[in-house]
């Protein structure tokens, strides 16, 4: 229905996305974050069929690790990339990089600590982050590259 702000799985014009913010792809399917109100979800769009479905269900904006919906959450993602069955999120709200395993729907913190903002010279997982907003898979699939807006630099996570 036009004008309705809701996430609805379906095909073609039957599908709905609310607050679609970020997109990444595995080469076949497009993954889209849907950030609405106090919750976030990840949806997929298959261009070959027109199907939209929920891959990661709506969860609260928490920063906890674990299975999504039972303590694990990712809040509002500012950057997203896909690599080998996993989605990586740059999360400035949680000052961390989050990994979602699409097969198990488990979320873990790769680097950073919720509520502790800063910059350290240490490597993941003990480094502190300050406003990560952009993320990409490194050249040749080697690690992740992370952009931090508050510090104004790019950091490699290996």
N, C-alpha and C positions, 0 to 999 in steps of 0.2 A: 504494500500500500504506500503510495507516495506520501512523503511527509512524516512517516513513522520512523522513529529512531530506535531500532532494535536489531539484534543479530538473529537472522533466520537462515538456517541451512536450506538449500534447495538448488534448483537448476534455473538458469536464465533469469527472467524477471521475477521469479518466485523467491529468489535469494535476496537477503538484505545484509548490509554492513553498516554498523554504527561507528562513527568516528574512526574511520580507517586512516591510520597514520603512517605506518612504515611497511615496506615491502622488500622481500628477498625471494630468491628462487633456487630450486635444486636442478634447474634445467628442464623440468617437466611441469612442476606445479609452482604457483606463486603463493607465498605465505604472507599474510597481512595481519598486522596488529590492529586490534579493535579496542581502543581505550575509551571507555564511557563511564561517567559518573565516578564511582569508587572502585571500579573493577576493570580488569584487562583480560583479553582473550587473544588467541592466535587462530586465524581462519586460513583455509586454503582455497585457492581457485584453480581449477583445472581448465585451461583454455581449450583443450580438445573436446571436452564434454559440456563445458559451461557450468559445472557443478561447483558449489560453494559449500564447504563443510567446516565444522568446528574441529580443530586439531587439538588445541589446548583450551579446555573450558574456562569460562569466566571464573577468575579467582580474585580475591581481595588484593589490595595494594601492598601486602606484606613483603618483607625481605627475607623470609625464612627459607631454609633448605628442606627438601623432602618431596614427597609425592604431592603434585598439585591438588589442591582442595583439602589436604590434610596437613597443613602447616607450611607447605611450599607456596610461594607467591613471587610475583615479579614486579608489581607496581607499574608505573608508567615508564615504558621503555623509550629511550631517545634515539637509539641506534640498534639495528638488527642485521645479522648476516646468517647464512646457512652454510654448514660444512659437514659432510658425511653423517647424515642422520641426526644432526643436532642444530639447534638454533641458539645463537649467541646474542645476548642483549647487553647494550651499554645502558646502565641504569643510573642516572644522575641522582634520582631520589634516594637510592640505597647506596650510592657511591661505590658501585661494584660492577663487575662483569658477571653475568649470570649465564649458565648453560642449561638448556632444556633438551633432554634426551627424548626424541619424539616416539621412540619405541616403548619406553617405560613411563613416560610423562613425569619423570623426576627432574627437579630443578636443583642445581647446586651453584654455589658461589665459587668462581674460579680465582678471582682476585678482588680485594677490597673488603671493607667491613662496614656494615650498616651502622650509621650514626657516628662513624669515625672518619672525618674528612681530613685529608692531608696528602703530603707527598713524601715518599721514602725512596731510598735507593735500592731497597730490597726487591726481590723478584716474587712472582706469584707463588703461593697464595698469600704471602705475608705483607705485600705492599699495600699502602693506603692510596686511595684515589680521591680526586677532587673534581667532581662533576663530569664523569665520562658521558659523552653524547654521541660519538660516532665509532663504529666498529666495522672492520673488514677482515677477511681472510688474507693472510700474507701471500706474497708472490710465491707461486708453486705450492700453495697449501701449507706453507711453513709458518705456523703460529697465527696469532691475531695481531692486528694493528689497532690501536685505540687512540681516539682523539679526546682530550680533556679540555673543555671550554674554560674552566676557571684557572687553569695553569697555562693554557695556550700552547700546548705541545702535543706531539704524537708519541705514544709509548708502545713498544713491542712487548707482547706477551707470548712467551714460548713455552 
